[in-house]
């Protein structure tokens, strides 16, 4: 979740398709939500676990706030995304987090600074995300990504999410 044009859809597409996405100025914007499935094999104490990731791609506008309860049921993780070149997108994350907290669901948060390939236009220092993580009681980690040129960061994001789901037993609680 996050504001419009922070790259939520690009992150998901890069992960699902397994390759970096070249920027398309005409890329479709979500009206409300989009849904994707991916399978991930992860390890806990030498035991393999196959997880099916059901990934909701929520539009970045106020309408989603009113409908969030519809797609937050049984969610293990909410990924809050901002663009490192857009301070306003970062400033809105706490509002997104507060709205999620009011949903009454049990999940953890991840804060993602996207568009790390735009370092020369950075408006949000990395330390801001670290400070926000301390404020959000259920935030497990922060990471910066680029769906444009850094597939390792995209893979790392989803690998860490699946590790937290397995290690903290979220998949057992929700099953």
N, C-alpha and C positions, 0 to 999 in steps of 0.2 A: 504494500500500500504506500501511497505517497502522492504528491502533486502530479499534475499533468506534465508530460514531456521530460520526466526524469530518467526514462529508459527502462521502466518496469517490463514492458513487453519485449524489448530488445534483450534484456537479461534472460528472460524465459525462453525466447526463441533461440538464443545462442546455446543455452543449456540443452534444450530438447533436440536441436539440430546438430549439436556437437561441433559447431564452428562459429567463428566470429562473424558478425553480421556487418556488412558495409552499410553505412548510414543511408537511409532513404528518406528524403524529405516528405515523401508522400505516404509514408507508412501509416496504416490504418490506426486510428485512435479508438480505444474501447468506449462503447456507449455506457455500459455498466460493468459487466464482467465477461471474462473469457475463461475457458477451462482447458487444462492440459493434463495428461498422465505421463509419468515416466517411472521406470523401474530402476531401483538402485540396490546393489548388493553392498552391504557394509559388514564390518567385523566388530565383535565384542568378545574380548577374552578368548580369542581363537575360534569363536563360533560365527559362522556366516548367517546373516539375516538378509532376506530379500524384502525390501520395502517398496510398496507402490506409492509413489508420490502423486497426490492429487493437487495440482497447482492451480490456484485461482489467480487470475490476472485482473485486478480491480481497476476500474477507471479512476482517474485522479481528481474527481470533483466532489462537491458537497453532497450530491445525490447518493453517493456510495455510503456516506455516513448513515443515512436513513435506512438503507437496505442491508447494511453490514451483517446484522444478525441472521439474515437468510443464508449467507455463505460462510459464516464463521463457526457454525455448528461442527463439532468434532475436528476442529483445526488444531494441529500440534504446534505450528510455528507461524508467526506473522513476520514477514520481512518488510521493514520500513525503508523506503528508498528515497534518497535525495540526490540531486546533481551537484557535484563539487563546484560547479561554476554558477550556482544559483542559490544564494543565501536564503532567499525566501522559502525555497523548497526544504531547506534544513530547518528553518524556524517553525514550519508547520508540522514537523514530525511529532513534537510533543502533543499537539492537538490530536493528531491521528492516534497516538498511543493512548491518550485519555479516553478517546471514543472507544477504542478496542477494549480498554479496561472495563468500561461500563457494559460490555456485552455479556459479562458473567461467565465466559468460557475459560478453560484452563489451557494455556499455551505459553510459549516463550517467544521473545522478540529477538530479532537481529536487525541491526542498523547497517545499511549499505550506502556508501558514498559511491555513486556511479559516475561514469564518464571520466575516469582517472586519466584517460588519454588527453584531457583538456587541462593539463597541469598549468600551462601558461595563462589560463583564464580562471584559475582557482579563486573562489570567493569564500570557501569554507575550509579553514585549517583542519587538519586531521585531529587535532586535540579537541575540537568541538564535539566530534562523535564520541571520543573517549569520555568526555565530561557528561554527555547525554546518557551514555551507558550507565554511569554511576547513579543517575537520577531515576532511570527506568528500572524498577525493582526486578523485573523478569527478563531483562536483556542479557543474553548469553555472550554475544560478541559483536564486534564491529569489523567491517572489511570494506576495502575500496575495490571496485571492479571497473572493467571496461569491456562491454560487449563488442566494441569496435575492434580492439586489437589485443586483448589479453584473455584468452580462453582459460588460462591457468587460474585466474582470479574467479571466473565464473564456476569452474569445476570445484575450486576450493570452497566457495560459498556453499554449494549444495552438499559437498562432502561433509563440511562441518555441521550443517543442519541435520543431515541424516545421522551423524555420530551423536549429536545431542538427543535426537529422538530415541535412538537405541539405548544410549548410556543412561538417560534419565527415565527410561521406561515409558515414554509417552505412547509408543505404539501399543503397549500392553494395556495401558489405562483406557485408551479409546477404542480398542478392539471389541 
